[in-house]
Structure formats: structure tokens, C-alpha cells
Amino acid sequence: MRKQSAFILIVLVTILLISGTVWYFVVQQDADGAKVLEIAKAQKGSVAVQLQSTGIIQAQVGAIVKTGTRATGVIERMLVRVGDRVEKGILIAKIDDREQRANYVAQEAALRQAQAQLENVNKTYPIQIDQAQATLDGSLAQRRFTYLTWQRRIALVATGVLEQSSLDEAYQDYVVAATQAKSNKDALRLLEENYITDVINAVEAVVSAQAELDNASIQISYTEIYAPIDGLVSQVTAQEGETVVAGLQVANLITILDPTRLEMLIYVDETDVGTVTRGMPVNFTVDAYPSVIFRGSVSKIYPEAVIQDNIVYYQALVPLKPKTAIQLRPQMTTQCSIITKEIDSVLVVPNNAIKWVDGKQYVYIVDENNRATPVSPEFGTMGANNTEVLSGINNGDLVATRLILPSNQSKE
């Protein structure tokens, strides 16, 4: 019996405690008003109107370079792996170049042969021209001699000293000498023309051989692949021992990414794009660093729309500073806040201090006795965290950010 009486007594005390607690939170709150849980101060501050959207990190134009080769052959050495940091100009891969070097040696021989031919032309023709000039000079002298002989015999025949046959013989000698002189002159002119032609052909042969040698050197250079930019190796598509066949398109072997040259594309809804202009600040986060806020600014808005899930978006471009870009990766999804309007040095209250009661906005001002009095101030610009107060609240007033309203007041 005593145990049963004690149990009944405990139950009665528990019921009385619960009833007292309910009476305090219902009856007492109805009598005393709202119960303040947290407060904040109305003070001067800034209000930022933000447009929420999503974006994606991507590499800038030229930040990703796919490096390949125009040479055909077996990969002799692959000097990098994915994730390696490389500097512009260092050797990153080597292709077997024996075929290219054999061709280079053959072109060197062809060049030497062409040079020798040019040297031979310049050496032999001047000698031949000198000889032809000497022959011409001799024939010209012979022609003059026979001419003078012919003239003298004309006078001698006229006086009867010589016979007509002697005159005829002298004339015949002159004609033969004149013909020979003309022939030697034509031979000299032809030799000089041939000299010019052969020199031109020999020079062109040397130039052509040099060009072929230069091309052979270029073909050798294709077998050595150098890093075109500073960055990180993001892809390696072939390994040592594999054969690369160069066709109409260059075979891509190694992709290099410059991690400092990234940008962000923000997808702005067509209903909001009119509020976004160039130069607006942007704050954004990524899932990899949820507690870090990155910053940038809009540099341009692309004119062409992008349709995703039957929704029209316009892309706003935000270049990233190298210090910011180095922490991010291409294709990361971002949660963005575009600050479309920002005002400073105005009286503000936290957004959670504004309460809706019976369809109206109120702010509860807290006095020194922790009693909350509702007021209906005039609000200005509402931002993401704060709201501008135009009138109805003074600088320094304490306002309730969390409170329990009396049960006889309806709330929205």
C-alpha cells in the first residue's frame, strides 16, 4: 500500500509541474506579451541586393593546349605524367627520329652536290669565255689583215704588177676571215648566255637543296615535343612504345592546362538578365570549399541564349584572378550571388527582425526591461541579410530577431 501511495503522489506532482509550465507559456505570455529570445541593434550599415544563380568554372581560351606531333613513329620517351607541372619550352616527349635523320643526311649530300655544281659553273665558264674571247680577237686580227691585203692587191692589179687571180685569192681570204670572226663572236655570245643560264640554274638548285635540308630539319623537330605553355599535365593519351601515325589531323598526345587562367560562366535567367550589367561584383562558393567565399566581377554578358530544361538563360562571364583560379578546377559548379545594388551608410536592421503579423510587417523594439513593443516602420531596400529602414526606428534601438509571440496573435 505504501508503494502504491508513493507512486500516486509522484504522478500527481508531475501533472502539477506540467500544468504550471503550460500555464506560464500560455496564460502568462498572454498577460505579459511576447517573449524575446534573441536581439540585435539597429545601426548604420550597408544593404546589398543579390541575384542568386549557378555557374560553372571553365578554362579561358588558350589555357588548355593539346600538344601533338606531325611525325610518324614510335614514342621513344614519354617524360611526363598526368598531374606533373611543366614549364614552357621543356622536352616532354620524344619520338624515334632515325628515318628523319637519314633523310636529313641525304639532303645534306644533295646540297653539297648543288653547291659543287655552282662552283664548277663559276670556275669553268670564265676560262671558256676567256678562250673564246682570245679566239675572237685572233679572228678579228686575221680579218683585218686579209682586208688590208685585198686592198693593196686592188692597187697592184690596177697598175699591172699583179694578176687578177692574185686579187681574187686575197678577196677570198678576206671573206673566209670575216666569216670566221663572225662565227667566233657568235660563239662567245652564246657561251656568255649559257654561263648566265647555268649560274641561275645552279643557284636555284642550291636554294632548292637548302630548302629541302631545312624541311628535313623541321621534320626532325617534330619528333621532339616541347611544352607550349606553363601549366599542369591534364591528359596523356599515349605511352612509350606506342606508334603514332600522323595523318590529316595532328595526333594529340599530351594536354596541358594553365590553372591560373580560369573563368566562370553564370547562368542568368532571362527574367533577371536585365538587372545584370558589366562590372557588378560577384560572390560565389563551390562545394569543395563551402566555407570560402570567392569574389569576381562581371566582364560581359553573352548575347546568345542557352536553353536548359526548357528554361532560357544568358551567360555572364566572370574572369578569375590567378590567386583565385589556382584554388579551383574546370567544370566545378558554383553558387553565385550577383550584387545588383549596394548602398552604404544607411540605417539597417537584420532581415530576421522583420515579422509578419496579420499580413503586416512589424519590428519588435526591446526596452531595458526586455519587453518587446511592435512598430511598423517604413522600409527601403531589402538585401540578402539586412533591410534599409527609412523611418520608425532610431539608430541604436534594440530589435528582437527571435521571439515567441502571444498565442492570441495570429501569425503568417
Backbone torsions as a table, in degrees:
resi	resn	phi	psi	omega
1	MET	NA	-41.1	-178.6
2	ARG	-64.5	-39.5	179.2
3	LYS	-65.0	-38.4	179.9
4	GLN	-68.0	-38.8	179.1
5	SER	-65.5	-40.3	-179.9
6	ALA	-65.3	-39.7	179.9
7	PHE	-64.7	-41.6	179.9
8	ILE	-64.1	-38.5	179.8
9	LEU	-64.3	-40.4	179.3
10	ILE	-64.2	-42.2	179.9
11	VAL	-62.6	-42.1	-179.1
12	LEU	-65.1	-40.9	179.0
13	VAL	-64.0	-41.1	178.9
14	THR	-61.9	-43.9	179.8
15	ILE	-62.4	-40.9	179.7
16	LEU	-63.8	-40.3	179.1
17	LEU	-64.1	-45.5	179.8
18	ILE	-63.0	-40.7	-179.8
19	SER	-64.6	-40.2	178.5
20	GLY	-64.0	-40.4	179.4
21	THR	-64.7	-45.6	178.7
22	VAL	-61.7	-42.3	179.6
23	TRP	-61.4	-36.2	-178.2
24	TYR	-68.2	-46.8	-175.1
25	PHE	-78.2	-17.0	-179.7
26	VAL	-105.1	-61.9	-175.3
27	VAL	-70.1	-46.1	-176.0
28	GLN	-67.5	-38.6	178.2
29	GLN	-67.4	-35.4	177.2
30	ASP	-63.4	-32.7	-177.6
31	ALA	-83.2	-38.9	-172.8
32	ASP	-95.9	-14.6	-179.9
33	GLY	101.3	-162.1	-174.8
34	ALA	-69.3	148.9	177.2
35	LYS	-101.9	119.2	-176.6
36	VAL	-84.6	128.5	178.3
37	LEU	-106.2	-41.0	178.4
38	GLU	-139.7	147.8	-179.4
39	ILE	-130.9	162.1	174.1
40	ALA	-144.1	170.4	-176.7
41	LYS	-110.2	134.8	171.2
42	ALA	-75.7	123.6	-174.8
43	GLN	-154.2	171.8	179.2
44	LYS	-70.0	138.5	179.6
45	GLY	-168.1	-161.8	-178.7
46	SER	-120.4	154.4	178.3
47	VAL	-125.1	127.0	180.0
48	ALA	-120.6	122.8	175.6
49	VAL	-90.4	122.1	-172.8
50	GLN	-118.9	141.6	175.2
51	LEU	-105.3	118.1	-176.9
52	GLN	-87.2	135.7	178.9
53	SER	-159.2	178.1	176.9
54	THR	-116.6	157.4	-179.6
55	GLY	-146.7	-175.8	179.9
56	ILE	-144.8	140.6	177.3
57	ILE	-85.2	135.0	176.9
58	GLN	-143.4	162.9	179.0
59	ALA	-79.8	144.8	175.5
60	GLN	-69.5	163.5	176.1
61	VAL	-62.5	126.2	-178.9
62	GLY	92.2	-6.0	179.9
63	ALA	-83.1	-18.7	175.2
64	ILE	-117.2	120.6	-179.0
65	VAL	-121.9	122.7	175.6
66	LYS	-91.1	113.5	-175.0
67	THR	-98.0	128.3	179.9
68	GLY	-134.7	-157.3	-179.4
69	THR	-146.9	150.7	174.9
70	ARG	-100.9	6.3	-179.8
71	ALA	-96.3	149.3	175.6
72	THR	-106.6	128.9	179.8
73	GLY	166.3	-176.2	-179.7
74	VAL	-88.8	135.8	177.5
75	ILE	-69.3	113.8	-176.6
76	GLU	-82.3	-41.2	179.1
77	ARG	-144.4	134.4	171.1
78	MET	-115.8	110.3	-167.2
79	LEU	-96.7	-0.2	-179.1
80	VAL	-133.0	161.1	174.0
81	ARG	-129.5	167.1	178.9
82	VAL	-60.8	131.3	180.0
83	GLY	98.3	-13.3	179.1
84	ASP	-69.1	141.8	174.0
85	ARG	-90.9	131.7	-177.7
86	VAL	-126.0	156.1	175.9
87	GLU	-111.1	149.7	-178.9
88	LYS	-58.5	130.5	175.1
89	GLY	97.4	-7.3	-179.8
90	ILE	-85.7	151.2	179.9
91	LEU	-72.9	127.1	-178.2
92	ILE	-117.7	-16.7	177.5
93	ALA	-159.7	154.3	-178.3
94	LYS	-137.9	131.0	179.0
95	ILE	-108.1	144.5	178.9
96	ASP	-54.0	123.2	-173.9
97	ASP	-116.2	21.1	-177.1
98	ARG	-62.8	-41.4	179.0
99	GLU	-63.9	-43.2	-179.6
100	GLN	-65.9	-37.9	-179.5
101	ARG	-71.4	-33.9	175.2
102	ALA	-63.5	-41.8	176.8
103	ASN	-64.1	-35.4	178.8
104	TYR	-64.9	-41.9	178.8
105	VAL	-63.3	-41.3	178.8
106	ALA	-63.2	-40.1	179.2
107	GLN	-69.7	-32.1	174.5
108	GLU	-62.5	-42.0	179.1
109	ALA	-64.7	-41.8	178.7
110	ALA	-62.3	-38.4	178.4
111	LEU	-66.1	-42.8	178.7
112	ARG	-62.3	-38.5	178.9
113	GLN	-65.1	-43.3	178.8
114	ALA	-64.7	-39.5	177.7
115	GLN	-65.4	-38.2	178.1
116	ALA	-65.8	-39.5	178.2
117	GLN	-63.0	-42.1	177.7
118	LEU	-63.7	-41.3	179.0
119	GLU	-64.3	-39.3	179.1
120	ASN	-64.9	-40.8	178.1
121	VAL	-61.6	-46.1	-179.1
122	ASN	-68.8	-19.0	-178.6
123	LYS	-91.1	-43.3	-173.6
124	THR	-82.5	-39.6	-174.8
125	TYR	-63.7	-43.6	178.1
126	PRO	-57.4	-37.2	178.3
127	ILE	-65.1	-45.4	-179.9
128	GLN	-63.8	-38.3	179.3
129	ILE	-66.9	-39.8	177.6
130	ASP	-62.6	-42.4	178.8
131	GLN	-64.1	-42.2	179.1
132	ALA	-65.7	-35.7	177.5
133	GLN	-65.7	-40.1	178.2
134	ALA	-65.0	-41.3	178.0
135	THR	-62.4	-41.6	178.7
136	LEU	-63.3	-43.3	179.8
137	ASP	-60.1	-42.1	179.0
138	GLY	-62.9	-42.9	-179.2
139	SER	-68.2	-32.7	177.1
140	LEU	-67.6	-39.6	177.4
141	ALA	-65.2	-41.3	178.1
142	GLN	-63.6	-39.9	178.4
143	ARG	-63.2	-39.7	179.7
144	ARG	-66.9	-41.0	-179.7
145	PHE	-62.7	-46.5	-179.2
146	THR	-66.9	-30.9	178.1
147	TYR	-66.6	-46.2	-179.8
148	LEU	-64.1	-38.1	177.9
149	THR	-62.4	-44.6	179.7
150	TRP	-59.9	-40.8	-179.0
151	GLN	-67.5	-39.9	-179.7
152	ARG	-65.2	-40.3	-178.2
153	ARG	-69.1	-26.6	175.7
154	ILE	-60.5	-43.3	-179.6
155	ALA	-69.3	-39.4	-178.5
156	LEU	-68.7	-37.6	178.2
157	VAL	-66.9	-36.2	-179.3
158	ALA	-64.8	-32.2	-179.5
159	THR	-88.5	-5.8	177.7
160	GLY	88.4	6.8	-179.8
161	VAL	-71.1	-43.2	-178.8
162	LEU	-115.2	160.7	179.2
163	GLU	-87.4	166.4	-178.2
164	GLN	-64.7	-32.0	-179.3
165	SER	-63.6	-33.1	177.5
166	SER	-66.2	-37.5	177.9
167	LEU	-66.8	-41.0	179.6
168	ASP	-63.3	-39.1	179.0
169	GLU	-64.6	-41.9	178.8
170	ALA	-64.4	-37.6	178.4
171	TYR	-66.8	-40.0	179.0
172	GLN	-63.0	-41.5	177.8
173	ASP	-61.9	-38.0	179.9
174	TYR	-65.8	-42.7	-179.2
175	VAL	-62.8	-42.9	179.4
176	VAL	-62.8	-43.5	-179.7
177	ALA	-65.2	-39.7	178.9
178	ALA	-64.9	-42.0	178.9
179	THR	-63.3	-42.1	179.5
180	GLN	-64.7	-39.4	178.9
181	ALA	-63.8	-41.1	177.8
182	LYS	-65.3	-40.4	178.8
183	SER	-63.5	-43.5	178.8
184	ASN	-65.5	-35.5	178.1
185	LYS	-66.0	-42.9	177.3
186	ASP	-64.3	-38.3	179.3
187	ALA	-64.0	-39.4	178.5
188	LEU	-65.6	-44.4	179.7
189	ARG	-62.6	-42.8	178.4
190	LEU	-63.6	-38.9	179.3
191	LEU	-64.7	-40.4	178.0
192	GLU	-65.7	-40.1	177.7
193	GLU	-65.2	-42.0	178.3
194	ASN	-64.4	-35.2	178.0
195	TYR	-61.6	-46.7	179.6
196	ILE	-62.4	-44.9	-178.8
197	THR	-63.3	-45.6	-178.7
198	ASP	-67.0	-34.0	176.4
199	VAL	-65.4	-44.0	179.1
200	ILE	-61.0	-46.3	-179.8
201	ASN	-63.2	-40.1	-179.7
202	ALA	-67.8	-39.6	177.8
203	VAL	-64.8	-43.2	178.4
204	GLU	-63.3	-36.6	177.7
205	ALA	-65.0	-38.7	177.4
206	VAL	-65.6	-43.8	179.7
207	VAL	-62.5	-43.5	179.6
208	SER	-63.8	-42.8	178.6
209	ALA	-64.0	-38.1	177.9
210	GLN	-65.5	-39.8	178.1
211	ALA	-63.7	-42.0	177.9
212	GLU	-63.7	-37.6	177.9
213	LEU	-66.8	-41.9	176.9
214	ASP	-62.0	-40.6	178.2
215	ASN	-64.3	-39.0	176.8
216	ALA	-63.1	-37.6	177.1
217	SER	-65.6	-38.4	177.4
218	ILE	-64.2	-41.7	178.7
219	GLN	-60.3	-35.9	175.9
220	ILE	-66.2	-39.0	-178.9
221	SER	-63.8	-27.5	178.2
222	TYR	-65.5	-20.5	-178.9
223	THR	-81.6	-8.8	176.6
224	GLU	-114.3	118.6	-174.8
225	ILE	-104.4	124.6	-178.5
226	TYR	-114.0	151.5	179.1
227	ALA	-67.0	124.9	-178.1
228	PRO	-80.0	-22.4	-179.0
229	ILE	-143.0	166.2	169.2
230	ASP	-77.2	140.9	177.9
231	GLY	164.9	-160.3	-179.6
232	LEU	-113.7	142.7	176.1
233	VAL	-76.0	117.5	-178.1
234	SER	-101.5	-24.2	178.8
235	GLN	-146.6	141.9	170.5
236	VAL	-131.5	114.3	-171.9
237	THR	-99.4	-2.0	179.5
238	ALA	-146.8	157.9	-177.2
239	GLN	-126.2	171.1	178.9
240	GLU	-58.9	138.1	179.6
241	GLY	94.8	-18.3	178.3
242	GLU	-78.5	151.5	-178.6
243	THR	-98.5	131.3	177.7
244	VAL	-105.3	128.3	178.6
245	VAL	-113.8	115.2	179.8
246	ALA	-85.9	122.1	178.7
247	GLY	-118.6	-138.7	179.4
248	LEU	-67.6	-27.8	177.9
249	GLN	-114.3	146.2	179.0
250	VAL	-69.9	133.8	178.1
251	ALA	-75.0	116.4	179.4
252	ASN	-79.5	126.8	-178.1
253	LEU	-110.7	-45.7	-172.4
254	ILE	-133.4	132.1	176.2
255	THR	-109.0	130.6	-178.2
256	ILE	-118.8	133.4	-179.5
257	LEU	-116.2	131.4	172.6
258	ASP	-89.7	104.2	-173.7
259	PRO	-70.9	-9.0	179.7
260	THR	-89.4	-6.0	-176.8
261	ARG	-115.3	74.9	178.3
262	LEU	-118.4	162.4	176.7
263	GLU	-146.3	166.3	-179.0
264	MET	-122.7	135.8	173.4
265	LEU	-106.1	122.3	178.9
266	ILE	-102.3	131.5	178.2
267	TYR	-90.7	106.4	-177.3
268	VAL	-100.8	127.5	178.9
269	ASP	-61.2	147.0	-177.2
270	GLU	-61.2	-24.9	179.3
271	THR	-77.1	-17.0	-177.4
272	ASP	-109.1	-10.5	-172.5
273	VAL	-64.2	-24.4	179.2
274	GLY	-68.2	-19.2	-179.4
275	THR	-92.6	-6.5	-176.9
276	VAL	-100.9	127.4	178.2
277	THR	-131.0	166.3	-179.6
278	ARG	-63.0	138.4	177.7
279	GLY	94.5	-7.4	-179.3
280	MET	-67.6	136.7	177.9
281	PRO	-67.3	150.6	179.1
282	VAL	-134.8	129.3	171.0
283	ASN	-110.3	138.3	-179.2
284	PHE	-150.2	158.6	177.7
285	THR	-130.8	162.5	174.8
286	VAL	-129.3	156.6	-177.6
287	ASP	-63.6	-27.3	-178.8
288	ALA	-68.6	-29.9	179.3
289	TYR	-132.5	72.9	-173.1
290	PRO	-63.8	-23.5	-177.2
291	SER	-94.3	-1.0	-178.1
292	VAL	-103.2	129.5	176.8
293	ILE	-102.7	117.7	177.1
294	PHE	-94.8	155.2	-175.7
295	ARG	-130.9	152.4	176.4
296	GLY	-165.7	-166.0	177.7
297	SER	-149.4	151.6	-178.6
298	VAL	-72.1	126.1	178.4
299	SER	-100.3	-31.1	177.7
300	LYS	-163.1	162.2	176.1
301	ILE	-121.6	121.4	-177.3
302	TYR	-67.2	137.6	-177.2
303	PRO	-74.1	-24.9	-176.5
304	GLU	-88.7	138.4	-177.0
305	ALA	-82.4	158.0	174.5
306	VAL	-123.2	129.2	-177.3
307	ILE	-107.1	121.4	176.7
308	GLN	-130.6	125.3	-179.2
309	ASP	53.3	42.0	178.5
310	ASN	63.3	20.7	176.1
311	ILE	-115.1	135.0	-177.3
312	VAL	-90.2	125.5	177.3
313	TYR	-123.1	156.0	169.7
314	TYR	-121.7	140.4	-173.2
315	GLN	-93.6	126.0	174.3
316	ALA	-103.0	129.2	-175.8
317	LEU	-95.0	131.2	179.1
318	VAL	-127.0	102.9	175.3
319	PRO	-66.7	147.6	-179.0
320	LEU	-110.9	139.3	175.6
321	LYS	-69.0	150.6	-178.3
322	PRO	-54.6	-37.6	-179.3
323	LYS	-64.5	-34.7	177.2
324	THR	-77.5	-44.5	-175.5
325	ALA	-61.8	-33.9	-175.1
326	ILE	-65.3	-19.6	179.9
327	GLN	-89.1	-9.8	-173.2
328	LEU	-112.0	176.1	179.7
329	ARG	-137.0	148.5	175.8
330	PRO	-58.6	147.3	178.5
331	GLN	74.9	7.1	172.9
332	MET	-69.3	140.8	175.6
333	THR	-87.9	137.4	-177.9
334	THR	-119.6	149.3	171.2
335	GLN	-106.6	114.3	-167.5
336	CYS	-111.2	148.8	171.9
337	SER	-127.9	109.5	176.5
338	ILE	-90.2	119.6	-178.8
339	ILE	-82.6	99.4	-176.0
340	THR	-83.1	-20.4	179.1
341	LYS	-154.4	139.3	179.8
342	GLU	-146.9	126.7	177.2
343	ILE	-124.4	144.6	-175.9
344	ASP	-117.9	161.8	173.4
345	SER	57.1	48.4	174.5
346	VAL	-124.6	158.9	178.1
347	LEU	-74.2	125.5	-176.8
348	VAL	-132.3	156.9	170.6
349	VAL	-129.7	151.9	176.8
350	PRO	-61.2	148.2	-179.8
351	ASN	-61.1	-32.7	-179.0
352	ASN	-77.0	0.7	172.9
353	ALA	-86.1	-11.6	-179.3
354	ILE	-91.0	122.2	-177.0
355	LYS	-117.4	142.1	175.0
356	TRP	-96.8	120.6	178.0
357	VAL	-131.7	121.0	-179.4
358	ASP	52.8	40.0	175.0
359	GLY	80.4	7.6	179.6
360	LYS	-123.9	155.4	178.8
361	GLN	-91.7	129.4	178.9
362	TYR	-130.0	155.1	169.4
363	VAL	-125.3	131.7	-178.3
364	TYR	-96.1	113.9	178.3
365	ILE	-87.5	131.2	-175.6
366	VAL	-103.1	129.3	178.9
367	ASP	-92.7	-172.4	-176.3
368	GLU	-69.4	-17.8	178.1
369	ASN	-94.2	13.2	179.5
370	ASN	63.5	27.3	175.8
371	ARG	-96.9	135.4	-176.3
372	ALA	-100.4	128.5	178.0
373	THR	-116.6	122.0	-178.6
374	PRO	-75.7	138.1	172.8
375	VAL	-132.4	155.8	178.9
376	SER	-115.9	85.4	-176.6
377	PRO	-77.6	170.9	174.8
378	GLU	-95.6	123.1	-177.0
379	PHE	-100.0	152.8	174.8
380	GLY	-109.2	-122.0	-177.8
381	THR	-74.6	131.9	176.5
382	MET	-102.1	124.8	178.7
383	GLY	-103.5	-168.1	-178.2
384	ALA	-70.6	-32.7	-176.9
385	ASN	-120.4	-35.1	-176.4
386	ASN	-121.6	161.6	176.3
387	THR	-129.4	135.8	179.3
388	GLU	-72.4	135.9	177.3
389	VAL	-109.0	122.1	-179.9
390	LEU	-89.0	-36.8	179.4
391	SER	-161.9	163.2	177.1
392	GLY	100.0	-15.1	178.6
393	ILE	-137.5	140.0	-179.3
394	ASN	-100.9	155.0	177.2
395	ASN	-62.0	127.8	-179.5
396	GLY	99.0	-12.1	177.9
397	ASP	-62.2	142.0	174.6
398	LEU	-89.2	131.9	-179.5
399	VAL	-124.1	149.3	-179.5
400	ALA	-84.0	127.3	175.9
401	THR	-100.1	-24.7	172.8
402	ARG	-137.2	129.3	179.1
403	LEU	-157.4	161.3	175.7
404	ILE	-106.7	116.4	-178.4
405	LEU	-77.8	153.0	175.9
406	PRO	-58.5	147.1	-175.1
407	SER	-68.5	-17.1	-179.8
408	ASN	-85.2	4.5	176.6
409	GLN	-108.7	129.3	177.3
410	SER	-80.8	146.8	-177.2
411	LYS	-128.0	150.5	168.3
412	GLU	-108.8	NA	NA
